[in-house]
Structures are given as structure tokens and as C-alpha cells.
Amino acid sequence: MKYYIIAGEASGDLHGSNLIRELKRLDGNAVIRCWGGDKMQRAGGELVKHYRDLAFMGFAEVLMNLRTIFRNLKFCKEDILKFKPDAVILIDYPGFNLRMAKWAKQQGLKVIYYISPQVWAWKESRVKTMKQCIDKMLVILPFEKKYFHDNWNWEVEYVGHPLVEVVEHEKSKVKNQKFSDKPIVALLPGSRKQEIIKKLPVMLEVSNYFPDHQFIVAQAPSVEDAFYKTFTQQYPNVSSVTDKTYDLLLQARAALVTSGTATLETALFTVPEVVCYKGSSLSYQIGKRLVKVKYIALVNLIMDRPVVKELIQHDLTVENLKKELQELLTDETRLRQIRKDYSDLKQLLSEGGNASAKAARSIIEFLTNKAT
């Protein structure tokens, strides 16, 4: 069968790559065309557009780039029509993908959504349209199945979280490279330049207070080294690695992490973390009025309690970050509780089994049944 897969950011590229591998394993005739990144391309997808050309963070930033976004939508529609896939598979990235879902449904294409938009957090009204234009919804957070059933009478399928098997596979690999003889603090400032500019300088300032530790920045492969060096070169105990985030987390004693999927990855590697968020003033003020969740970290959302500390916007200061990191490095009572919470989290996310394999199998069965 022919599959057209659209992912628009680094986490989507990761999950898309694992889905592509499983689709190819289960469907020997699979032909896959995709929007995503290097990982999806290496997994066997024919890459049409890289996510670095798609990712705009924040309300204000999206408005400033509307022309580019509409141009990408037009090109994507034309490309799908030429390819004539058996299904369009959309991975998160709702601003773009929900528009594509509606259009694809109008064209008579099968629409499968893998990794739901976070409608339980904001813009809940989107679910009405989603029900009409999505033929199959696969969710990866345990509370989402109940949410859609109870609030929208929509039966969706929970497949488990794909990060669980990704992290377990990474842990099993032999690592020969040691990044430092000092205790390591990992810095994960995000994969977009806009978020790196906001958060990395604050993280780096904290390194001055921990001279006996090595702070290592996990650089996104889609961002050039020179960009990071403008921030890091003045700090003596700061270094960087590129495309080795998991290797870094395996060696880290603690981590300062931008909000998003990285918070969950860090937890699954059992690394104590502080979650950081800082956006433009306009985007933050708009978001604060629209988003209706108790927490911004996925770890806390899934567990429904503050497992990890969140420093948001004005609270993300050097002083606050220094205090929280000091506790993570020295407070054994807190560390024991974090490890227990992380263990409970992993158990919750593993209930669906191997998520990527289960998602691929579900997609193929759905399309096969529809064809007969």
C-alpha cells in the first residue's frame, strides 16, 4: 500500500520513523512519502519537506509566517494528489495537519491520525471537525481514550506511548563514548531557534554556580553549530553534542529541559529534571488565556500531580533554576520520590505494548478491512 505521512517537528520525526519501520516490516509492498526529518528518511520514507522549514512556535510567530504556512499547505495538497496514497497518516502538528485532514477527507482519502492534538488542553471545539474528517484516531496518552469517549462519544484506540520502546532500546545499546569525567547536567533547550533563544541563556548562566559539573547542550541536528556557539562559547564548563540526546541522558545526573516531548524522554531515562518554558510576551499572554491545563510538562499531566518542577515564563530565572538544580543534585529524599514516580509513569505508558508496532498493525488492518 501507499502511505503519505506528515510530521512537522522533531518528536513527530522520531515517532514517524518508528511507524515507518513497522509499516515496512508488516507490509512488504509499502511505499511511503513523507514530511518529517532525517529519522523518517533513514527509516525508508521518501522525504518531501523537512520539519525545520515548517516549525513555528507561539501564536505571534505563526501569524508572522502565515504566508509560508499557506504556501506549504498548497504544495502538500498538490503532492498528495500526484502520489494517490491509500491513506494520509497525520502525526500531531495540529495547526497544519487538521487542515490537511479536512481537505483529504473531502478528496475521498482515508485519514488516520496518530498522536492526537492536545484538544483536552485548548481549542476543544476542534473535536467536532476531527470526528467528521478522521477515519481512525490512535492516541498515545492513557487518559485520552477516556476523554474522547466520555466527552465526545468517540471511540479512539490507545496504543501506548512509542517513547517507551525507543528509550528501552537505547538503554540496551553499548555506549563507548564518555562525555565527561565530571558529573553531567544535560541542557535540552528545544529544537527550534525561537525557543533556544529564550531558554538557553538562562540555563547557561546557571552553569557558573556549579563549576564542578559539566553542562552539556543537546544540540538539535536541524540547527547549525555556529548558532549554539554564540551562546555557549563564554562558559568554561559547557560543551555540546549533536544528535546524541539519548547518549547524553544516559550519562546525566540531572537535566534542565524545555517543555514538550523531551520532558517525557528525560523521565523515561530516569533523569531528575526541571522543566523550563519561556515564550514571547504576546504568545504567553494569549496562551495563558486559552490553555486550560494544570501543568505544562507531559510527566505531570499524565501522572496528574507535580512530579517534576515547572518554571514558567517569569519564574524561569537564574536564581530559581539554580535552587531547583541544587535540590536535584543533593536532596536524596526528593530523588527517591522522583524515581518512584518515574517508575509509575513508565508502567502507565507501557499498557498498550509496543506502540509503534501496534499502531502500524492497526493502520494496516483498518485499510485492509476497508478495501474488502
C-alpha positions in Angstrom: 0.0 0.0 0.0 1.0 3.6 -0.4 1.2 5.9 2.7 1.6 9.6 2.9 2.8 10.6 6.4 3.0 14.2 7.7 5.0 15.2 10.8 6.1 18.8 11.5 8.6 18.7 14.3 11.4 16.7 15.9 9.2 14.5 18.1 7.0 13.7 15.1 10.0 12.8 13.1 11.1 10.3 15.8 7.6 8.6 16.1 7.1 8.8 12.4 10.4 6.9 11.8 9.4 4.1 14.1 6.0 3.9 12.5 7.6 3.7 9.0 9.9 0.9 10.1 6.9 -1.1 11.4 4.8 -0.4 8.4 7.6 -1.7 6.1 8.1 -4.7 8.3 4.4 -5.6 8.2 3.7 -4.5 4.6 6.3 -5.7 2.2 4.9 -3.5 -0.5 4.7 -0.3 1.5 5.6 2.8 -0.4 5.9 5.8 1.9 6.2 9.5 1.1 6.6 11.9 4.0 7.0 15.3 5.6 9.3 15.0 8.6 13.0 14.8 9.2 16.2 12.8 8.9 15.0 9.9 11.0 11.9 9.3 8.8 14.1 9.5 5.8 16.6 7.0 7.2 13.7 4.7 8.1 12.7 4.4 4.5 10.4 7.3 3.8 10.8 9.5 0.7 11.3 12.9 2.4 9.3 15.7 0.7 9.8 18.6 3.2 11.9 18.8 6.3 10.3 19.9 9.6 12.9 22.7 10.1 11.1 24.5 7.3 7.7 24.1 9.0 8.2 24.6 12.7 6.9 28.0 14.0 6.5 28.3 17.8 4.0 30.5 19.5 0.9 32.5 18.5 2.7 35.6 17.3 5.3 33.6 15.4 2.6 31.7 13.5 0.9 34.9 12.5 4.2 36.3 11.2 4.7 33.3 9.0 1.2 32.8 7.6 2.3 33.2 4.0 4.8 30.4 4.3 2.3 28.2 6.0 -0.3 28.6 3.3 2.3 28.0 0.6 3.2 24.8 2.3 -0.4 23.7 2.6 -0.9 24.3 -1.2 2.2 22.4 -2.1 1.3 19.5 0.2 -2.2 19.1 -1.3 -0.8 19.0 -4.8 1.8 16.5 -3.8 -0.7 14.1 -2.2 -3.0 14.2 -5.3 0.0 13.3 -7.5 1.0 10.4 -5.2 -2.5 9.0 -4.7 -2.0 7.2 -1.4 -4.2 4.6 0.2 -4.1 6.7 3.4 -2.9 10.0 4.7 -1.3 9.5 8.2 -1.0 12.6 10.3 1.3 12.8 13.3 0.4 15.5 15.8 1.3 19.0 14.4 -2.4 20.1 14.6 -2.2 23.6 13.1 -1.2 22.2 9.7 -2.4 18.6 10.0 -6.0 19.3 10.9 -6.4 21.5 7.8 -4.9 18.6 5.8 -7.3 16.1 7.4 -10.3 18.1 6.4 -9.1 18.6 2.9 -8.0 14.9 2.5 -11.4 13.7 3.6 -13.1 15.9 1.0 -10.9 14.3 -1.6 -12.2 10.8 -0.6 -8.9 9.8 1.0 -8.6 7.7 4.2 -7.4 9.8 7.1 -5.6 8.3 10.0 -4.4 10.5 12.9 -1.5 9.1 15.0 -0.8 11.1 18.2 -3.8 13.3 18.9 -3.7 17.1 19.0 -3.9 18.2 22.7 -7.6 19.2 22.4 -8.1 18.4 26.1 -5.8 21.4 26.8 -7.2 24.0 24.5 -9.5 24.6 21.4 -11.6 21.7 22.4 -14.2 22.7 19.8 -11.9 21.2 17.2 -13.1 17.7 18.1 -16.3 18.2 16.3 -14.5 18.6 13.0 -12.0 15.9 13.9 -14.7 13.4 14.3 -16.1 14.2 10.8 -12.8 14.1 8.9 -10.6 11.5 10.8 -11.4 7.9 9.9 -9.2 6.4 12.7 -7.6 8.1 15.7 -4.7 6.4 17.5 -3.8 8.0 20.9 -0.7 7.6 23.0 -1.6 9.1 26.4 -3.6 6.9 28.7 -6.2 9.5 29.7 -7.1 10.4 26.1 -9.2 7.3 25.3 -11.5 8.1 28.3 -11.5 11.8 27.4 -12.8 11.2 23.9 -15.3 8.6 24.9 -16.8 10.4 27.9 -16.8 13.9 26.4 -17.3 13.3 22.7 -18.7 9.8 22.4 -15.8 8.9 20.1 -14.1 5.6 20.3 -10.4 6.0 19.7 -7.6 3.5 20.1 -4.9 3.7 22.8 -1.7 2.1 21.5 0.7 3.0 24.4 3.4 5.6 24.1 6.1 5.0 21.4 8.8 6.6 23.6 8.8 3.6 25.9 10.3 1.2 23.4 12.5 3.8 21.9 14.2 4.5 25.3 14.4 0.9 26.3 16.1 0.1 23.0 18.6 3.0 23.6 19.3 1.8 27.1 20.2 -1.7 25.8 22.9 -0.4 23.4 26.5 -0.4 24.5 27.9 3.2 24.8 31.7 3.6 24.5 31.9 7.4 24.5 32.1 9.1 27.8 31.3 12.8 27.6 33.0 14.0 30.8 34.7 12.9 33.9 32.7 15.4 35.9 29.1 14.9 36.9 26.9 15.9 33.9 24.0 18.2 33.8 22.1 17.9 30.4 20.6 21.0 28.8 17.8 20.4 26.4 16.7 23.8 25.2 14.5 22.6 22.3 14.8 22.1 18.6 13.6 25.5 17.3 15.7 28.6 17.2 12.9 30.7 18.7 12.7 28.6 21.9 16.5 28.1 22.2 17.0 31.9 22.2 14.5 32.3 25.0 15.7 29.4 27.3 19.3 28.5 26.6 20.8 31.8 28.0 19.1 31.2 31.4 20.2 27.6 31.5 23.8 28.6 30.7 24.0 31.2 33.4 23.3 28.5 36.0 26.5 26.7 35.0 28.5 29.4 36.7 27.3 28.2 40.1 28.3 24.6 39.5 31.9 24.7 38.4 32.4 21.0 39.5 29.8 19.9 37.0 29.9 19.7 33.2 26.9 21.2 31.5 26.3 19.7 28.0 23.9 21.1 25.5 21.9 18.7 23.4 22.0 20.4 20.0 19.2 19.7 17.5 20.6 18.3 14.2 18.4 20.8 12.3 20.2 23.8 13.9 23.8 24.8 12.9 26.7 24.6 15.4 27.5 28.3 14.9 24.1 29.3 16.3 24.8 27.5 19.6 28.3 28.8 19.9 27.1 32.4 20.0 25.5 31.4 23.4 28.0 28.8 24.8 31.5 30.0 24.0 31.9 32.2 27.1 31.1 29.4 29.6 34.1 27.2 30.6 32.2 24.2 31.9 29.8 24.0 29.0 30.1 21.8 25.9 27.8 20.4 23.3 26.8 17.2 21.5 24.7 17.0 18.3 22.1 14.3 17.6 23.2 12.4 20.8 20.5 13.4 23.2 19.8 9.9 24.4 23.5 9.1 24.9 23.7 12.3 27.0 20.7 11.4 29.1 22.2 8.0 29.8 25.1 9.8 31.5 23.4 12.8 33.1 22.9 13.3 36.8 20.2 15.9 36.2 18.6 17.9 33.3 17.2 21.3 32.5 14.6 20.6 29.9 12.3 22.7 27.7 8.6 21.8 27.9 7.5 19.2 25.3 8.3 15.6 24.5 11.8 16.0 25.9 10.3 16.1 29.4 8.9 12.6 28.9 12.1 11.3 27.3 14.1 12.6 30.3 11.8 10.9 32.8 11.9 7.6 30.9 15.7 7.8 31.2 15.2 8.3 35.0 17.0 11.6 35.0 15.8 14.2 37.6 14.7 17.3 35.7 13.5 20.9 35.9 11.0 21.8 33.1 11.5 25.2 31.6 9.2 27.3 29.5 9.6 30.9 28.2 7.9 32.3 25.1 7.4 35.8 23.7 5.3 38.0 26.0 2.5 38.1 23.4 2.4 34.4 22.9 2.5 33.7 26.6 -0.3 36.2 27.4 -2.5 34.7 24.6 -1.7 31.1 25.7 -2.4 31.7 29.4 -5.9 32.8 28.5 -6.6 29.9 26.1 -4.8 26.8 27.5 -6.7 25.1 30.3 -4.4 22.5 31.9 -2.9 22.3 35.4 0.6 21.5 34.1 2.7 22.1 31.0 5.0 19.0 31.5 3.8 15.8 30.0 5.1 13.9 33.0 2.9 15.9 35.4 -0.1 15.8 33.0 0.0 12.0 32.7 0.5 11.5 36.4 -1.9 14.3 37.3 0.4 15.6 40.0 3.6 17.7 40.2 6.2 15.0 39.7 8.8 17.5 38.2 9.2 21.2 38.9 7.9 23.6 36.2 9.4 27.1 35.9 7.2 29.0 33.5 7.8 32.4 31.9 8.7 34.9 34.7 9.5 32.1 37.1 12.2 30.9 34.7 15.1 32.9 36.3 18.7 32.0 37.0 18.1 32.1 40.8 15.1 29.8 40.6 16.8 27.4 38.3 19.9 27.3 40.4 17.9 26.5 43.5 15.9 23.7 41.8 19.0 22.1 40.3 20.8 22.2 43.6 18.0 20.2 45.2 18.1 17.6 42.3 21.8 17.1 42.8 21.7 16.8 46.7 18.3 16.0 48.1 18.1 12.2 48.4 14.6 12.2 49.7 13.4 14.1 46.7 15.4 11.9 44.4 13.8 8.7 45.8 10.3 10.1 45.2 11.2 11.1 41.7 12.5 7.7 40.8 9.3 6.1 42.2 7.1 8.4 40.2 9.1 7.8 37.1 8.6 4.0 37.6 4.8 4.5 37.9 4.8 6.7 34.8 6.6 4.1 32.7 4.1 1.4 33.8 1.2 3.6 32.7 2.7 4.3 29.3 3.5 0.6 28.7 0.0 -0.7 29.0 -0.6 -0.7 25.2 2.6 -2.8 24.5 4.9 -1.8 21.7 3.1 1.3 20.5 4.7 1.7 17.1 4.1 -1.9 16.1 0.6 -1.8 17.5 -0.2 1.5 15.5 1.2 0.0 12.3 -0.8 -3.2 12.7 -3.9 -1.2 13.4 -3.4 1.0 10.4 -2.9 -1.9 8.0 -5.8 -3.9 9.4 -8.1 -0.8 9.1 -7.1 -0.2 5.5 -7.3 -3.9 4.6 -10.8 -4.2 6.0 -11.9 -1.0 4.3 -10.7 -2.4 1.0 -12.6 -5.7 1.2 
